[in-house]
Amino acid sequence: MAWEILKGYVKDLPFVDIHESELRVDIRRPHLKDRVRIMLVGAENPDALRGLYLDGVLLDEYADMNPIIWTSVLIPALTDRQGWAIFIGTPKGMNHFYKLYLENKDNPDWFCGIYKASETGVLTTADLEMARASMSESEYAQEFECSFAAALVGAYYGKDIEKAEADGRICAVPYDKALPVHTFWDLGISDTMSIWFAQILRGREIRWIDYHEESGMGLEHYVKVLKEKGYVYEEIVFPHDGAARELGTGKSRQETMQSLMRGVRVRIVPRANVADGINAARLMIAKSYFDATKCKKGIEALKSYERVYDAKNQVFQSLPKHNWASHGADAFRTGAMGMDENRPSRENIEKYRRHTDNDVKVV
């Protein structure tokens, strides 16, 4: 849709080159011997945008994007050319979009605006009343009244993380040298690699002391990351795809990691029902402490992990939405199903399913 709108705006301008396959428009300015280039790009893989030189960027639905796209990728790209940025979108809870607004609403170098449907006059009162009658209170507050406080509709762990915050369990959680560290992974190469670091007091509490995510790097790089953190590791836990053998080497990533981290156990969590993993993660959050600083990105991922919404039929589908948040959430789910006390068993599976009152149905 955005591409068709852009082409409509420029179709009558002289000296325009439209590149369909690249979603790019070049507007030549012969009198200045240069050109203006407008590109439409996706935000799914922030690293793919590195190296660009930009005069300006508009981030549409920034709340749905990985926050590192701004802090690690676009700020450097814009700084070189003293560029500008515009952030627009619907609130999705008190995530990075909310924090960006909060940090800059009183900054004279920024303009911040919230446009509520009840105040703009764009929609009639009858339209708004019809929408309110068809939506939940949280849905209406989020979509029409730009409420950051409304719970993210469809979020799996929103209420669980809110309770952890209210209980003071998102705080400073220092590394305890008396306890070994366990790492839980979601594997990616071109996609994002996510790692949670935990110290476990069996049967009592789980301390999440660190979180790391990155993309485009091999296992050797992540071994270096682990070693530079200076923790003493007991085990590295991969999801089921860590057992798949790569065609180039004939080795699995489990075997490769074991050769790189001698003395540390590397094991695989068997494939399990996604709903059971989500339910196990909910139970695990209830006895978890999170370091507010080092686990910040991981916590944001858990808050933003949500169901796919079918707008046509106005129902949530049975699958989680695959976006920037799913990598950190999947690594956390590896932890939920991979800890010794949580390993899949008939008793544990029944416990997970009872816990949710049948509100998560994912296959």
Secondary structure as GFF3:
##gff-version 3
##sequence-region A 1 363
A	DSSP	alpha_helix	2	10	.	.	.	ID=ss1
A	DSSP	beta_strand	16	19	.	.	.	ID=ss2
A	DSSP	three_ten_helix	20	22	.	.	.	ID=ss3
A	DSSP	beta_strand	24	29	.	.	.	ID=ss4
A	DSSP	beta_strand	34	39	.	.	.	ID=ss5
A	DSSP	three_ten_helix	46	49	.	.	.	ID=ss6
A	DSSP	beta_strand	56	60	.	.	.	ID=ss7
A	DSSP	three_ten_helix	62	64	.	.	.	ID=ss8
A	DSSP	alpha_helix	68	68	.	.	.	ID=ss9
A	DSSP	pi_helix	69	74	.	.	.	ID=ss10
A	DSSP	alpha_helix	75	79	.	.	.	ID=ss11
A	DSSP	beta_strand	84	88	.	.	.	ID=ss12
A	DSSP	alpha_helix	96	104	.	.	.	ID=ss13
A	DSSP	alpha_helix	117	120	.	.	.	ID=ss14
A	DSSP	alpha_helix	125	134	.	.	.	ID=ss15
A	DSSP	alpha_helix	137	143	.	.	.	ID=ss16
A	DSSP	alpha_helix	158	166	.	.	.	ID=ss17
A	DSSP	beta_strand	170	171	.	.	.	ID=ss18
A	DSSP	beta_strand	181	186	.	.	.	ID=ss19
A	DSSP	beta_strand	192	201	.	.	.	ID=ss20
A	DSSP	beta_strand	205	215	.	.	.	ID=ss21
A	DSSP	alpha_helix	219	229	.	.	.	ID=ss22
A	DSSP	beta_strand	233	238	.	.	.	ID=ss23
A	DSSP	three_ten_helix	240	243	.	.	.	ID=ss24
A	DSSP	alpha_helix	253	260	.	.	.	ID=ss25
A	DSSP	beta_strand	265	268	.	.	.	ID=ss26
A	DSSP	alpha_helix	274	285	.	.	.	ID=ss27
A	DSSP	beta_strand	288	291	.	.	.	ID=ss28
A	DSSP	alpha_helix	296	304	.	.	.	ID=ss29
A	DSSP	beta_strand	307	310	.	.	.	ID=ss30
A	DSSP	beta_strand	315	320	.	.	.	ID=ss31
A	DSSP	alpha_helix	324	338	.	.	.	ID=ss32
A	DSSP	three_ten_helix	340	342	.	.	.	ID=ss33
A	DSSP	alpha_helix	346	355	.	.	.	ID=ss34
###
